[in-house]
Amino acid sequence: MSTPVGEGALDDAFRAVGGRIRAALAARYRDLDLAEEAFAESCLKAAKAWKDEGPPRDTAAWLYRVAERTALDILRRRRTRTENRPDEPASEPTAEDRLTSDDAVIPDERLKLIFVCCHPAIGGESRAALTLKLVCGLTTGEVARAFLLSETTLAQRLVRAKRNITEAGVGFEVPEPEHWAARLSAVLSTIEIAYAKAHEDAAGSGRHAGFAREMFDLTALLAEMLPEEAEVLALAATVRFAEARRPARIDSTGAMIPLVEQDPALWSQPMIAAARGYCARALGMSGPGPRIMQMMIHALWCGRRSVADPPPWKAVLAAYDILLGLRDDPVIRINRAVALAEVQGAEAALIELDRLDADVLNDFLPFLAARADVLSRLGRHDEARISFDRALALGPGEAERRFLERRRADLVGK
Amino acid sequence: MQYMLLIYENEEIFGGPEKTGPLMAEIGPKHFALIGEMGAARLGGGGLKGTAFATTVRRENGEQTIHDGPFAETKEQLGGYYLIDVPDLDAAIALARRVPLGRDGAIEIRPLIPLPPGVTR
């Protein structure tokens, strides 16, 4: 108990319990700013107190008790400020707080907080940002980098979103089951967007790297809290299938390896097993929804055990056909075209890709990479080169850049 | 919390500015059914005659003028409203979803600025 704690360890401890404590405070006081402020203050107090005396037995309970009291102090300060009275000193944790080890003292209100952050009254772009900040504890800077926004812009958006929650009277409740379809879908889209950002980066070293872990934890949390929702379980499975392949996603030179060329022996089997657990539960309860089909495509790939197993292109294409009937969007069409190139040939794939809106997608790396690949297979090297150059001009991550450069170099002399 | 549910529709479908057309006869009872279900949550409400009967008091550069006609020409006009008192936005959305519309249209939900203590609406 008297070992001093390093700053990194403290940050980890704060981040691990932050979502839960902020959610509990926000639920109690119905004030997101107060929850954030009180938790931040209690972390400062903890950093000071634990440095001198060592951490308490249960750091979470300690932080929560202190944050609770800090919230009351802040409320009192706000009140006295308007009445022109001097601030009262903030109370210090008691000996009892240092000894308590009851994690159960913190009510788990994270699901409510997620639903509040993803309320349809809040702009679509702000939902993910707010969730990442309040539930996952990312800093404004981290979230801003993830969405390629300046910190000032994002901070303004967050302020607006929080004001919206208060002024429009968003209730701090998990909505009634009949409204889940709409609300849950906003929550799941938020997680999908955030995870897609992490997954784009094969090396896991870019600015979205931390997201993968957060989304991993968040999907586990949602699956635990909503065990009867097939789409929730499907998303938890998808994130695990995708994370299982991470060790095989870059080669020794640091270049990205496309899924079909990865060595399945490097995939994490324990992680795949965890994914299959969620997968089986999800399949047991519903027909094919879009997230169920996404999960199935990942499951098909993760069924390969070695490079000798033939890639499941035909089954993948069939799954994309079903998925397209459920959710028609360009990303799915691009992925389907990649499978189509393998099953029916590059010509068919190019026809599909050229049906998409190039004006919009010419800034979208997966589109440009897929088109470049198909064009090079067809021997249309000049056009392929243009697509590779456009993709590279978007400034992809290190691993993706190396991969694209190599493919582009392969065209030379052909 | 108090909210105003503002009902926007293309008023032309209701048969003239008096709004006495067949669609009005059809939608009226639906409103009364909703009013019954709202119970005490409904503080007030009403339908508005067409914008042809509108008069606008406008202030421009400090000078007040009175015009006939609505404040702005739009595809959908404010046609009626409900004033409700419900626990939160979701409850307001739930009621707004049930407001009958003649055809396409929109219900805008606006929280009211709270009144000072002692002042009644």
Chai-1 contact restraints between the chains, C-beta under 6 A:
chainA,res_idxA,chainB,res_idxB,connection_type,confidence,min_distance_angstrom,max_distance_angstrom,comment,restraint_id
A,A121,B,L89,contact,1.0,0.0,6.0,A-B,restraint_1
A,A168,B,L89,contact,1.0,0.0,6.0,A-B,restraint_2
A,A168,B,P111,contact,1.0,0.0,6.0,A-B,restraint_3
A,G169,B,M1,contact,1.0,0.0,6.0,A-B,restraint_4
A,G169,B,D88,contact,1.0,0.0,6.0,A-B,restraint_5
A,G169,B,L89,contact,1.0,0.0,6.0,A-B,restraint_6
A,G169,B,P111,contact,1.0,0.0,6.0,A-B,restraint_7
A,V170,B,L89,contact,1.0,0.0,6.0,A-B,restraint_8
A,G171,B,D88,contact,1.0,0.0,6.0,A-B,restraint_9
A,G171,B,D90,contact,1.0,0.0,6.0,A-B,restraint_10
